[in-house]
Amino acid sequence: MQKDTAAALHLAQCADRDASEFKLAQAQNTQVFNALRKTQLEHDTLLREHDTLLREHGKRLDQVEQKVDAGFERVERRFDLLRIRLDATDMAVDLQLDKIREGFGKMAVGQEEITQLLTRIIENK
């Protein structure tokens, strides 16, 4: 019976040690889970801040894009006006060149007549 008592005592001490080790491991696991939870909450807060910041940047980028688009539209309109003016100027220059050519043509005819008259005068002397 002493052996049974000693064996029972030994089993009880082992069970108590196992229970203590289990409780310690469980406490350590709880600490790890709590630390993980804290980290997850911090990351969640950081991700929410980043999400807000990205949305703000997206809005600002949209505004910049709208301004750039509006600027390009103004530039395109100005180029269209310049093209119209340039076409009008080309037409005016062409018209003036036609008048100059016509004038040179008349002048050539006049010079030819003058040359003939001078030639006749010289021949008649």
VEXPAPA-706305 format. One record per residue: residue number from 1; chain; x, y, z of N, C-alpha, C, O in turn. Coordinates in Angstrom, 3 decimals. Example, Ala and Ser with C-alpha at 12.3 -4.5 7.8 and 13.67 -1.06 7.14 Angstrom:
# VEXPAPA-706305
+-----+------+----------+----------+----------+----------+----------+----------+----------+----------+----------+----------+----------+----------+
: pos : unit :       nX :       nY :       nZ :      caX :      caY :      caZ :       cX :       cY :       cZ :       oX :       oY :       oZ :
+-----+------+----------+----------+----------+----------+----------+----------+----------+----------+----------+----------+----------+----------+
:   1 :    A :   13.190 :   -5.690 :    7.800 :   12.300 :   -4.500 :    7.800 :   13.200 :   -3.300 :    7.800 :   14.236 :   -3.319 :    8.465 :
:   2 :    A :   12.850 :   -2.250 :    7.080 :   13.670 :   -1.060 :    7.140 :   12.900 :    0.030 :    7.870 :   13.409 :    1.138 :    8.039 :
+-----+------+----------+----------+----------+----------+----------+----------+----------+----------+----------+----------+----------+----------+
END
This chain:
# VEXPAPA-706305
+-----+------+----------+----------+----------+----------+----------+----------+----------+----------+----------+----------+----------+----------+
: pos : unit :       nX :       nY :       nZ :      caX :      caY :      caZ :       cX :       cY :       cZ :       oX :       oY :       oZ :
+-----+------+----------+----------+----------+----------+----------+----------+----------+----------+----------+----------+----------+----------+
:   1 :    A :    0.792 :   -1.143 :    0.000 :    0.000 :    0.000 :    0.000 :    0.875 :    1.262 :    0.000 :    0.503 :    2.271 :   -0.600 :
:   2 :    A :    1.977 :    1.213 :    0.637 :    2.904 :    2.333 :    0.594 :    3.372 :    2.560 :   -0.832 :    3.578 :    3.697 :   -1.258 :
:   3 :    A :    3.537 :    1.467 :   -1.563 :    3.958 :    1.603 :   -2.955 :    2.856 :    2.267 :   -3.767 :    3.110 :    3.119 :   -4.619 :
:   4 :    A :    1.646 :    1.861 :   -3.486 :    0.518 :    2.459 :   -4.214 :    0.376 :    3.938 :   -3.871 :    0.096 :    4.773 :   -4.731 :
:   5 :    A :    0.578 :    4.235 :   -2.597 :    0.487 :    5.615 :   -2.160 :    1.604 :    6.435 :   -2.784 :    1.375 :    7.549 :   -3.256 :
:   6 :    A :    2.816 :    5.882 :   -2.787 :    3.974 :    6.569 :   -3.370 :    3.749 :    6.758 :   -4.867 :    4.049 :    7.815 :   -5.424 :
:   7 :    A :    3.218 :    5.722 :   -5.508 :    2.966 :    5.791 :   -6.952 :    1.871 :    6.830 :   -7.224 :    1.965 :    7.588 :   -8.189 :
:   8 :    A :    0.841 :    6.867 :   -6.382 :   -0.242 :    7.827 :   -6.562 :    0.280 :    9.246 :   -6.339 :   -0.083 :   10.174 :   -7.062 :
:   9 :    A :    1.146 :    9.402 :   -5.317 :    1.740 :   10.700 :   -5.033 :    2.608 :   11.151 :   -6.201 :    2.567 :   12.307 :   -6.623 :
:  10 :    A :    3.390 :   10.211 :   -6.709 :    4.258 :   10.514 :   -7.867 :    3.406 :   10.929 :   -9.075 :    3.737 :   11.898 :   -9.757 :
:  11 :    A :    2.331 :   10.216 :   -9.339 :    1.440 :   10.549 :  -10.455 :    0.783 :   11.917 :  -10.238 :    0.628 :   12.695 :  -11.180 :
:  12 :    A :    0.409 :   12.194 :   -9.014 :   -0.220 :   13.480 :   -8.702 :    0.775 :   14.622 :   -8.913 :    0.420 :   15.667 :   -9.459 :
:  13 :    A :    2.039 :   14.416 :   -8.473 :    3.063 :   15.448 :   -8.665 :    3.341 :   15.661 :  -10.158 :    3.496 :   16.798 :  -10.604 :
:  14 :    A :    3.403 :   14.571 :  -10.928 :    3.621 :   14.681 :  -12.387 :    2.447 :   15.393 :  -13.048 :    2.627 :   16.238 :  -13.925 :
:  15 :    A :    1.254 :   15.039 :  -12.616 :    0.065 :   15.672 :  -13.178 :    0.051 :   17.153 :  -12.831 :   -0.317 :   17.985 :  -13.660 :
:  16 :    A :    0.456 :   17.488 :  -11.587 :    0.495 :   18.883 :  -11.177 :    1.534 :   19.651 :  -12.007 :    1.281 :   20.774 :  -12.442 :
:  17 :    A :    2.728 :   19.023 :  -12.227 :    3.769 :   19.645 :  -13.046 :    3.270 :   19.813 :  -14.488 :    3.476 :   20.861 :  -15.099 :
:  18 :    A :    2.616 :   18.782 :  -15.027 :    2.080 :   18.870 :  -16.392 :    1.036 :   19.987 :  -16.489 :    1.003 :   20.743 :  -17.460 :
:  19 :    A :    0.186 :   20.074 :  -15.462 :   -0.845 :   21.109 :  -15.459 :   -0.200 :   22.490 :  -15.380 :   -0.636 :   23.423 :  -16.054 :
:  20 :    A :    0.844 :   22.619 :  -14.552 :    1.539 :   23.902 :  -14.437 :    2.211 :   24.268 :  -15.751 :    2.150 :   25.416 :  -16.190 :
:  21 :    A :    2.850 :   23.293 :  -16.373 :    3.494 :   23.547 :  -17.673 :    2.453 :   23.918 :  -18.732 :    2.685 :   24.796 :  -19.563 :
:  22 :    A :    1.305 :   23.240 :  -18.691 :    0.234 :   23.540 :  -19.638 :   -0.294 :   24.962 :  -19.418 :   -0.522 :   25.706 :  -20.371 :
:  23 :    A :   -0.485 :   25.325 :  -18.136 :   -0.968 :   26.668 :  -17.827 :    0.038 :   27.726 :  -18.287 :   -0.343 :   28.773 :  -18.811 :
:  24 :    A :    1.328 :   27.437 :  -18.084 :    2.371 :   28.364 :  -18.519 :    2.349 :   28.508 :  -20.047 :    2.399 :   29.617 :  -20.577 :
:  25 :    A :    2.274 :   27.373 :  -20.740 :    2.222 :   27.403 :  -22.208 :    0.966 :   28.142 :  -22.672 :    1.006 :   28.911 :  -23.633 :
:  26 :    A :   -0.141 :   27.900 :  -21.983 :   -1.387 :   28.571 :  -22.350 :   -1.259 :   30.082 :  -22.111 :   -1.738 :   30.872 :  -22.925 :
:  27 :    A :   -0.633 :   30.485 :  -21.030 :   -0.435 :   31.906 :  -20.731 :    0.473 :   32.539 :  -21.788 :    0.233 :   33.658 :  -22.241 :
:  28 :    A :    1.523 :   31.798 :  -22.171 :    2.426 :   32.310 :  -23.215 :    1.687 :   32.439 :  -24.552 :    1.845 :   33.432 :  -25.262 :
:  29 :    A :    0.890 :   31.441 :  -24.882 :    0.100 :   31.519 :  -26.121 :   -0.866 :   32.703 :  -26.085 :   -1.058 :   33.390 :  -27.088 :
:  30 :    A :   -1.467 :   32.931 :  -24.928 :   -2.386 :   34.058 :  -24.780 :   -1.636 :   35.367 :  -24.998 :   -2.160 :   36.275 :  -25.644 :
:  31 :    A :   -0.412 :   35.481 :  -24.469 :    0.406 :   36.682 :  -24.682 :    0.708 :   36.874 :  -26.169 :    0.633 :   37.988 :  -26.687 :
:  32 :    A :    1.050 :   35.775 :  -26.850 :    1.340 :   35.856 :  -28.296 :    0.089 :   36.302 :  -29.051 :    0.162 :   37.173 :  -29.918 :
:  33 :    A :   -1.058 :   35.704 :  -28.720 :   -2.299 :   36.093 :  -29.397 :   -2.656 :   37.554 :  -29.120 :   -3.111 :   38.266 :  -30.015 :
:  34 :    A :   -2.447 :   37.998 :  -27.874 :   -2.734 :   39.391 :  -27.535 :   -1.809 :   40.338 :  -28.295 :   -2.240 :   41.383 :  -28.783 :
:  35 :    A :   -0.530 :   39.961 :  -28.392 :    0.423 :   40.784 :  -29.144 :    0.039 :   40.812 :  -30.625 :    0.102 :   41.857 :  -31.274 :
:  36 :    A :   -0.356 :   39.654 :  -31.147 :   -0.783 :   39.574 :  -32.550 :   -2.023 :   40.435 :  -32.774 :   -2.119 :   41.137 :  -33.781 :
:  37 :    A :   -2.951 :   40.383 :  -31.859 :   -4.174 :   41.181 :  -31.972 :   -3.843 :   42.672 :  -31.945 :   -4.387 :   43.453 :  -32.727 :
:  38 :    A :   -2.942 :   43.058 :  -31.033 :   -2.535 :   44.460 :  -30.943 :   -1.901 :   44.905 :  -32.264 :   -2.192 :   45.991 :  -32.765 :
:  39 :    A :   -1.032 :   44.056 :  -32.824 :   -0.382 :   44.369 :  -34.097 :   -1.417 :   44.481 :  -35.212 :   -1.342 :   45.375 :  -36.055 :
:  40 :    A :   -2.378 :   43.569 :  -35.208 :   -3.432 :   43.622 :  -36.234 :   -4.245 :   44.907 :  -36.122 :   -4.581 :   45.517 :  -37.137 :
:  41 :    A :   -4.562 :   45.319 :  -34.912 :   -5.311 :   46.561 :  -34.710 :   -4.493 :   47.763 :  -35.174 :   -5.028 :   48.682 :  -35.794 :
:  42 :    A :   -3.188 :   47.752 :  -34.871 :   -2.316 :   48.842 :  -35.323 :   -2.267 :   48.876 :  -36.855 :   -2.354 :   49.940 :  -37.469 :
:  43 :    A :   -2.126 :   47.690 :  -37.457 :   -2.092 :   47.613 :  -38.920 :   -3.419 :   48.067 :  -39.525 :   -3.443 :   48.745 :  -40.552 :
:  44 :    A :   -4.513 :   47.689 :  -38.882 :   -5.829 :   48.105 :  -39.366 :   -5.942 :   49.629 :  -39.341 :   -6.416 :   50.240 :  -40.299 :
:  45 :    A :   -5.502 :   50.232 :  -38.243 :   -5.528 :   51.697 :  -38.135 :   -4.655 :   52.327 :  -39.213 :   -5.059 :   53.288 :  -39.867 :
:  46 :    A :   -3.458 :   51.781 :  -39.392 :   -2.541 :   52.302 :  -40.406 :   -3.116 :   52.141 :  -41.810 :   -3.011 :   53.053 :  -42.631 :
:  47 :    A :   -3.721 :   50.994 :  -42.090 :   -4.325 :   50.780 :  -43.411 :   -5.492 :   51.739 :  -43.649 :   -5.674 :   52.236 :  -44.761 :
:  48 :    A :   -6.273 :   51.994 :  -42.613 :   -7.378 :   52.958 :  -42.754 :   -6.840 :   54.362 :  -43.028 :   -7.392 :   55.095 :  -43.849 :
:  49 :    A :   -5.758 :   54.733 :  -42.334 :   -5.139 :   56.042 :  -42.584 :   -4.612 :   56.114 :  -44.019 :   -4.791 :   57.119 :  -44.707 :
:  50 :    A :   -3.964 :   55.044 :  -44.456 :   -3.450 :   55.007 :  -45.833 :   -4.594 :   55.062 :  -46.846 :   -4.485 :   55.723 :  -47.879 :
:  51 :    A :   -5.679 :   54.369 :  -46.545 :   -6.836 :   54.393 :  -47.438 :   -7.376 :   55.819 :  -47.562 :   -7.679 :   56.285 :  -48.661 :
:  52 :    A :   -7.490 :   56.495 :  -46.438 :   -7.977 :   57.884 :  -46.442 :   -7.020 :   58.767 :  -47.242 :   -7.454 :   59.583 :  -48.055 :
:  53 :    A :   -5.735 :   58.604 :  -47.011 :   -4.732 :   59.397 :  -47.709 :   -4.763 :   59.120 :  -49.215 :   -4.677 :   60.045 :  -50.023 :
:  54 :    A :   -4.885 :   57.863 :  -49.581 :   -4.949 :   57.512 :  -51.003 :   -6.207 :   58.094 :  -51.659 :   -6.159 :   58.558 :  -52.799 :
:  55 :    A :   -7.306 :   58.068 :  -50.949 :   -8.541 :   58.662 :  -51.497 :   -8.367 :   60.166 :  -51.700 :   -8.783 :   60.717 :  -52.719 :
:  56 :    A :   -7.747 :   60.821 :  -50.719 :   -7.494 :   62.262 :  -50.843 :   -6.576 :   62.539 :  -52.036 :   -6.824 :   63.450 :  -52.826 :
:  57 :    A :   -5.534 :   61.755 :  -52.150 :   -4.614 :   61.925 :  -53.279 :   -5.321 :   61.650 :  -54.604 :   -5.072 :   62.327 :  -55.602 :
:  58 :    A :   -6.194 :   60.661 :  -54.605 :   -6.955 :   60.359 :  -55.813 :   -7.829 :   61.536 :  -56.222 :   -7.918 :   61.869 :  -57.404 :
:  59 :    A :   -8.475 :   62.166 :  -55.242 :   -9.313 :   63.342 :  -55.534 :   -8.461 :   64.481 :  -56.076 :   -8.829 :   65.144 :  -57.045 :
:  60 :    A :   -7.314 :   64.697 :  -55.435 :   -6.428 :   65.776 :  -55.893 :   -5.899 :   65.476 :  -57.291 :   -5.782 :   66.374 :  -58.125 :
:  61 :    A :   -5.585 :   64.221 :  -57.538 :   -5.104 :   63.832 :  -58.866 :   -6.198 :   64.044 :  -59.909 :   -5.918 :   64.486 :  -61.023 :
:  62 :    A :   -7.444 :   63.732 :  -59.552 :   -8.569 :   63.986 :  -60.466 :   -8.680 :   65.475 :  -60.771 :   -8.909 :   65.864 :  -61.916 :
:  63 :    A :   -8.516 :   66.310 :  -59.738 :   -8.590 :   67.761 :  -59.943 :   -7.469 :   68.238 :  -60.870 :   -7.691 :   69.050 :  -61.768 :
:  64 :    A :   -6.273 :   67.723 :  -60.636 :   -5.141 :   68.104 :  -61.488 :   -5.394 :   67.650 :  -62.917 :   -5.136 :   68.391 :  -63.866 :
:  65 :    A :   -5.900 :   66.433 :  -63.069 :   -6.184 :   65.907 :  -64.401 :   -7.231 :   66.768 :  -65.116 :   -7.116 :   67.028 :  -66.313 :
:  66 :    A :   -8.250 :   67.206 :  -64.372 :   -9.271 :   68.074 :  -64.967 :   -8.664 :   69.403 :  -65.407 :   -8.993 :   69.919 :  -66.475 :
:  67 :    A :   -7.775 :   69.955 :  -64.577 :   -7.118 :   71.216 :  -64.938 :   -6.243 :   71.039 :  -66.170 :   -6.226 :   71.893 :  -67.057 :
:  68 :    A :   -5.525 :   69.941 :  -66.220 :   -4.662 :   69.673 :  -67.382 :   -5.517 :   69.511 :  -68.637 :   -5.200 :   70.069 :  -69.688 :
:  69 :    A :   -6.596 :   68.749 :  -68.522 :   -7.489 :   68.567 :  -69.673 :   -8.057 :   69.903 :  -70.144 :   -8.107 :   70.181 :  -71.343 :
:  70 :    A :   -8.487 :   70.727 :  -69.185 :   -9.032 :   72.044 :  -69.543 :   -7.958 :   72.901 :  -70.201 :   -8.240 :   73.631 :  -71.151 :
:  71 :    A :   -6.733 :   72.816 :  -69.701 :   -5.630 :   73.569 :  -70.301 :   -5.358 :   73.123 :  -71.727 :   -5.140 :   73.949 :  -72.613 :
:  72 :    A :   -5.370 :   71.824 :  -71.945 :   -5.153 :   71.320 :  -73.306 :   -6.287 :   71.732 :  -74.237 :   -6.061 :   72.026 :  -75.411 :
:  73 :    A :   -7.504 :   71.752 :  -73.708 :   -8.633 :   72.201 :  -74.532 :   -8.451 :   73.665 :  -74.938 :   -8.709 :   74.036 :  -76.084 :
:  74 :    A :   -8.000 :   74.501 :  -73.977 :   -7.748 :   75.910 :  -74.310 :   -6.644 :   76.025 :  -75.354 :   -6.751 :   76.816 :  -76.292 :
:  75 :    A :   -5.596 :   75.246 :  -75.195 :   -4.489 :   75.284 :  -76.160 :   -4.974 :   74.851 :  -77.540 :   -4.624 :   75.462 :  -78.549 :
:  76 :    A :   -5.784 :   73.791 :  -77.577 :   -6.312 :   73.317 :  -78.864 :   -7.175 :   74.389 :  -79.529 :   -7.089 :   74.596 :  -80.739 :
:  77 :    A :   -8.013 :   75.077 :  -78.729 :   -8.840 :   76.154 :  -79.290 :   -7.964 :   77.273 :  -79.844 :   -8.239 :   77.824 :  -80.910 :
:  78 :    A :   -6.910 :   77.598 :  -79.107 :   -5.995 :   78.645 :  -79.584 :   -5.319 :   78.219 :  -80.883 :   -5.184 :   79.016 :  -81.812 :
:  79 :    A :   -4.894 :   76.951 :  -80.943 :   -4.290 :   76.458 :  -82.182 :   -5.290 :   76.501 :  -83.336 :   -4.931 :   76.828 :  -84.467 :
:  80 :    A :   -6.541 :   76.169 :  -83.040 :   -7.569 :   76.246 :  -84.088 :   -7.707 :   77.678 :  -84.596 :   -7.802 :   77.908 :  -85.801 :
:  81 :    A :   -7.718 :   78.642 :  -83.667 :   -7.800 :   80.049 :  -84.065 :   -6.569 :   80.465 :  -84.872 :   -6.669 :   81.197 :  -85.856 :
:  82 :    A :   -5.413 :   79.982 :  -84.433 :   -4.182 :   80.307 :  -85.173 :   -4.207 :   79.705 :  -86.576 :   -3.767 :   80.337 :  -87.537 :
:  83 :    A :   -4.724 :   78.481 :  -86.688 :   -4.830 :   77.849 :  -88.009 :   -5.753 :   78.667 :  -88.919 :   -5.452 :   78.874 :  -90.094 :
:  84 :    A :   -6.879 :   79.129 :  -88.365 :   -7.814 :   79.941 :  -89.145 :   -7.132 :   81.237 :  -89.592 :   -7.232 :   81.636 :  -90.752 :
:  85 :    A :   -6.448 :   81.878 :  -88.664 :   -5.745 :   83.127 :  -89.014 :   -4.644 :   82.874 :  -90.040 :   -4.456 :   83.656 :  -90.971 :
:  86 :    A :   -3.922 :   81.774 :  -89.857 :   -2.847 :   81.444 :  -90.798 :   -3.418 :   81.161 :  -92.187 :   -2.851 :   81.587 :  -93.193 :
:  87 :    A :   -4.537 :   80.444 :  -92.240 :   -5.185 :   80.187 :  -93.534 :   -5.625 :   81.495 :  -94.185 :   -5.457 :   81.682 :  -95.390 :
:  88 :    A :   -6.189 :   82.399 :  -93.385 :   -6.621 :   83.699 :  -93.912 :   -5.410 :   84.492 :  -94.398 :   -5.464 :   85.142 :  -95.441 :
:  89 :    A :   -4.330 :   84.434 :  -93.642 :   -3.108 :   85.137 :  -94.048 :   -2.550 :   84.550 :  -95.330 :   -2.121 :   85.287 :  -96.218 :
:  90 :    A :   -2.552 :   83.226 :  -95.435 :   -2.088 :   82.573 :  -96.673 :   -2.921 :   83.027 :  -97.869 :   -2.384 :   83.298 :  -98.943 :
:  91 :    A :   -4.231 :   83.105 :  -97.675 :   -5.102 :   83.530 :  -98.770 :   -4.811 :   84.986 :  -99.157 :   -4.781 :   85.327 : -100.339 :
:  92 :    A :   -4.598 :   85.834 :  -98.151 :   -4.307 :   87.245 :  -98.419 :   -2.970 :   87.389 :  -99.135 :   -2.839 :   88.189 : -100.061 :
:  93 :    A :   -1.987 :   86.619 :  -98.708 :   -0.665 :   86.661 :  -99.353 :   -0.785 :   86.165 : -100.789 :   -0.225 :   86.766 : -101.706 :
:  94 :    A :   -1.519 :   85.061 : -100.986 :   -1.710 :   84.557 : -102.353 :   -2.381 :   85.598 : -103.237 :   -2.002 :   85.770 : -104.396 :
:  95 :    A :   -3.380 :   86.296 : -102.692 :   -4.076 :   87.343 : -103.442 :   -3.112 :   88.478 : -103.804 :   -3.112 :   88.970 : -104.932 :
:  96 :    A :   -2.308 :   88.877 : -102.850 :   -1.340 :   89.948 : -103.116 :   -0.282 :   89.493 : -104.126 :    0.138 :   90.269 : -104.985 :
:  97 :    A :    0.145 :   88.230 : -104.016 :    1.120 :   87.711 : -104.990 :    0.512 :   87.690 : -106.392 :    1.190 :   87.996 : -107.373 :
:  98 :    A :   -0.767 :   87.327 : -106.480 :   -1.438 :   87.350 : -107.791 :   -1.453 :   88.777 : -108.347 :   -1.220 :   88.982 : -109.538 :
:  99 :    A :   -1.728 :   89.764 : -107.483 :   -1.739 :   91.166 : -107.926 :   -0.335 :   91.594 : -108.356 :   -0.175 :   92.305 : -109.348 :
: 100 :    A :    0.680 :   91.159 : -107.607 :    2.063 :   91.509 : -107.964 :    2.432 :   90.891 : -109.307 :    3.037 :   91.542 : -110.158 :
: 101 :    A :    2.056 :   89.616 : -109.486 :    2.343 :   88.951 : -110.770 :    1.642 :   89.675 : -111.922 :    2.209 :   89.871 : -112.997 :
: 102 :    A :    0.386 :   90.064 : -111.660 :   -0.373 :   90.800 : -112.673 :    0.324 :   92.128 : -112.992 :    0.433 :   92.530 : -114.150 :
: 103 :    A :    0.791 :   92.794 : -111.934 :    1.502 :   94.059 : -112.117 :    2.798 :   93.863 : -112.896 :    3.121 :   94.657 : -113.779 :
: 104 :    A :    3.550 :   92.794 : -112.566 :    4.779 :   92.506 : -113.303 :    4.471 :   92.186 : -114.763 :    5.221 :   92.557 : -115.665 :
: 105 :    A :    3.355 :   91.493 : -114.978 :    2.947 :   91.179 : -116.353 :    2.668 :   92.459 : -117.137 :    3.114 :   92.613 : -118.274 :
: 106 :    A :    1.926 :   93.370 : -116.517 :    1.625 :   94.652 : -117.170 :    2.910 :   95.442 : -117.403 :    3.102 :   96.052 : -118.455 :
: 107 :    A :    3.778 :   95.419 : -116.408 :    5.032 :   96.137 : -116.526 :    5.880 :   95.570 : -117.665 :    6.528 :   96.321 : -118.394 :
: 108 :    A :    5.872 :   94.257 : -117.814 :    6.642 :   93.625 : -118.888 :    6.096 :   94.049 : -120.238 :    6.849 :   94.332 : -121.169 :
: 109 :    A :    4.757 :   94.090 : -120.331 :    4.136 :   94.530 : -121.589 :    4.510 :   95.992 : -121.852 :    4.861 :   96.359 : -122.973 :
: 110 :    A :    4.430 :   96.817 : -120.809 :    4.775 :   98.226 : -120.944 :    6.230 :   98.419 : -121.320 :    6.555 :   99.270 : -122.148 :
: 111 :    A :    7.093 :   97.643 : -120.723 :    8.516 :   97.740 : -121.073 :    8.750 :   97.316 : -122.517 :    9.582 :   97.898 : -123.213 :
: 112 :    A :    8.036 :   96.331 : -122.951 :    8.154 :   95.872 : -124.335 :    7.711 :   96.982 : -125.287 :    8.363 :   97.229 : -126.302 :
: 113 :    A :    6.599 :   97.654 : -124.959 :    6.120 :   98.756 : -125.798 :    7.124 :   99.899 : -125.813 :    7.388 :  100.488 : -126.862 :
: 114 :    A :    7.689 :  100.216 : -124.636 :    8.690 :  101.276 : -124.557 :    9.907 :  100.912 : -125.394 :   10.454 :  101.750 : -126.111 :
: 115 :    A :   10.326 :   99.649 : -125.297 :   11.482 :   99.190 : -126.074 :   11.202 :   99.336 : -127.567 :   12.068 :   99.779 : -128.321 :
: 116 :    A :   10.012 :   98.972 : -127.988 :    9.657 :   99.096 : -129.416 :    9.643 :  100.561 : -129.844 :   10.130 :  100.900 : -130.923 :
: 117 :    A :    9.086 :  101.425 : -128.999 :    9.044 :  102.841 : -129.329 :   10.451 :  103.425 : -129.420 :   10.758 :  104.181 : -130.342 :
: 118 :    A :   11.296 :  103.075 : -128.468 :   12.669 :  103.573 : -128.498 :   13.411 :  103.060 : -129.731 :   14.195 :  103.772 : -130.359 :
: 119 :    A :   13.132 :  101.797 : -130.050 :   13.774 :  101.215 : -131.237 :   13.327 :  101.975 : -132.476 :   14.170 :  102.274 : -133.322 :
: 120 :    A :   12.069 :  102.299 : -132.629 :   11.550 :  103.060 : -133.778 :   12.168 :  104.453 : -133.850 :   12.531 :  104.936 : -134.922 :
: 121 :    A :   12.280 :  105.090 : -132.672 :   12.845 :  106.434 : -132.650 :   14.293 :  106.393 : -133.132 :   14.726 :  107.233 : -133.920 :
: 122 :    A :   15.031 :  105.396 : -132.641 :   16.432 :  105.278 : -133.032 :   16.542 :  104.979 : -134.517 :   17.406 :  105.532 : -135.197 :
: 123 :    A :   15.705 :  104.137 : -135.011 :   15.740 :  103.760 : -136.421 :   15.341 :  104.937 : -137.305 :   15.875 :  105.069 : -138.406 :
: 124 :    A :   14.448 :  105.772 : -136.879 :   13.959 :  106.901 : -137.671 :   14.936 :  108.083 : -137.633 :   14.719 :  109.022 : -138.399 :
: 125 :    A :   15.874 :  108.118 : -136.903 :   16.818 :  109.226 : -136.839 :   17.819 :  109.115 : -137.881 :   18.702 :  109.967 : -137.982 :
+-----+------+----------+----------+----------+----------+----------+----------+----------+----------+----------+----------+----------+----------+
END
